[in-house]
Amino acid sequence: MRVSVLIPAFNEGDRIGPTIRAARAVDEVSEIIVVDDGSADDTEKQARKAGARVIRHSRNYGKGAALYSAIGASTGDVLVFLDADVGEHATEIVKLITPIAQGRADMTIAKFPASDVKSGWGWVKGLAKKGIFHLASLEVEAPLSGQRALRREVLSVLGSLSSGYGVEVGMTIDAAKGGYRILEVPVEMKHRDYGRNWRGVLHRGRQFLHVAIALAERWALR
């Protein structure tokens, strides 16, 4: 079984190296593909230095486009989607791979431990959870998690990968409606917390909009 780790990255030069090195330490991983989605920093250089194969976009097209490029270049039977900023916690992807390798799931979603930082008011997560339940009759606790793994065959039922933060929500709905088994897996991972400052509010505003668009697209197709 070949496992491809796919990492979309935008201006993650100071974080992506440790993430790649940790993922490379996982025995099951066969290849790591980073898509530098138009970064203005040294993301590409640091990714290559850490041992990843790098695809570079000339400008920032968004997360969905980055994942499309990575999927097209991958060769694995199992695909692992990983954010660039999880650092040494990337070794936890073995917990996502194992249930698929054992035939217990077709898609796994990482469920992070509760954060000590108050990062938001739950609006985006609440919208995502309700949307997934109403459109796919599936209850999930971590609807926004970008850390997930899936069998390549699941790609056959996925619709368009949203360009922004709605990509995971759309992916979950499509896989569930396609009859694939989805399992949430507790992991000891951490990534960037935006907090409740102005950057955090702006980030969550974009998230809310992107999730709403992904839900509206799938509502129109129901």
N, C-alpha and C positions, 0 to 999 in steps of 0.2 A: 504494500500500500504506500503510494507516494503522497506526501503532504506538502502542499504549497502554502506559504505564509505570505499574505498580500497586505502591504502597508501603504495606504494613501498618506501623503505628507505635504504640508504647506508651511514653509518657514519653521521647520523643526530641527534645524541644524544643531542646536544645543541639547537635544533630547533623543534624537533618533539613533545615535550610535549605541548607547546602552541597551536600547530596545532590541536592536538587531542582534547584538552579541548574546543577549539572554535567549532570544528565540533560536539562535544557532546552537545553543547548548542542549536543546531538546532533541533527543535521539530520533524521534519520529519525523522530524522536519527534513524534507528533501531539498527544498529551495525557498529562498526569500526574495520576493520581488517588491521593490519600492517604486511607487509612482510619485515623482516630484512634480506636484501640480502647480508649476509656475512660480516656485519659491524665489524670493529675492535674496536669500541668504545662502549659506553653504550646505544646505540639506543634501544635495546630490553628492558633493564631495565626501561628506561624513558618512553617507549611506554606503558608498562604494568602499570607503576605507574600512567600514565595519564588516564588509563581506557580502553585501546584498547585490543583486542585479538591479539596475536602475533604469527606469523609463522616465524621460523628462517631457512634460508638456510645456509648450512655449508660453502659455499663460494659464491663469487659474480658471479651470473649467468647473470645479466643484467635485465633491466626494464621489458622487455617482459615476462621473466620467473617469475619475481616477481608478475606481474599482473595475469599470469596464476594461480599461487598458490592462490592468493587472490580470484580470480573469483571462483575457485573450492571450496573454503571454504565458500563462501558467500551464503546467503539465500534470498536476496532482490529481489523484482520485478524491482527495479531501482538500477543501480550501479553508484556510483559516484567515479571517479578516481581523486585523490588529491595528489599533491606533498607534501613532508614532511616539506617544509620550508616556507609555506605561513603564519604560525603563526596565530595571532588573526583574520586575514582576511579570515580564513576558514569558518566563519559564512556566507560569501557571496555565499556559495554553494546552499543556499535556492533559489537563482536566477536561478540556473541551474536546480533544481528539479521542480520548479513551472510550467514551460511550458510543461514538460512531464506529470506531474500530471493533468494538464488541457487538455491534449490531443492535444496540439499544435505542438509538436515535438517528435521525437523518439530519437534523440541525440542532446545534447546542448554542446556548446563549449564556454568556458570563454574567453572573449576578454578584456585583461588588458588595463588600461589607459597608455598613453605614459609615458615612463620613463624619468627622468631628467638626467640619466646617459647614455652617449654614449657607448652602449654595443657591437656594431658591425657595419658591413658595409652592411648588408641586403642580403648577398649571400645565407645563409641557408634558410631564410624565402622566398626569391625569388625563389629558386629552389623548395621548397615545394609547394608554391602557383601555380607555373607553372605546376608542376607534377600532382597536384590534378586536375587542370583544364583540362589538356590534357587527363588524364586517366578516369576522372569521370564527366567532364563537369560541375564542381562546382567551383564557385569563393568564396574563404574564405579569411578573413583578418588575422586570427590568426591560421595558419595551424600547429604551433608547440605547441600550448597550451596543457599542461598536465592536466588541470582542465576541466573535462567534465563529463557529465552524460548520461546514455542511458538506454533504456528499455532492460530487459534481453533478449528478443526475438531477438534483434539486433545481439547478439553474434553468432547467427546461420549463419550469412553471413561473419563473420570476418575470414580472413585467418590467417596465422601465425603472432603472435605478435612479431615484431622485437625485438631483444635483447637489442638494444640501443635506441638512440634518434629518430629513425624512426618510432617508434610504433604508435604515434598519426597520422602521415601522412598516414600510411597504414590503420589504423582504419577508417579514414575519407573516403578514397577512397572506401574501401569495403562496408561501410554503404551506401554511395551515390549510388554505382553501384547496391546495393541490393534493391534500391527503398525507403530507409528510409529517413524521413524528418530530415534535419540537420539545427539547428538554432544557430547562434552566439549570445551570450548574454553579454552585457557590465557589468563588475563587478569592484568593487573597491578592487582589490587584488594586492599584491606585493610579489615578492620573490627575491632570491639572484640575484644580478646583478654582472656579471663577469668583466665588463668594457673592456677596450682595452689593458690591460696588457698581459703578456705572458700567464698567466693562462686562460684569456679570449680567446686569439687566439687559444690555444690548445683545449679548450672546443668547440669552434665553428668549429674547424677542425674535431673533432670527430662527431659533429652534422651533418656536411656536408656529411661526409662519410656514416653515418648511414642512413640519409635521401635518399641519392643516391642509397644505397643498397635496401631499402624498395621500392623505385620507380622502380628499375630494376626488382625486383621480380614480381611486379604486371604488369609491361610491358610485361614480358615473358608469363604471363597468359592471356593477353588481347584477 
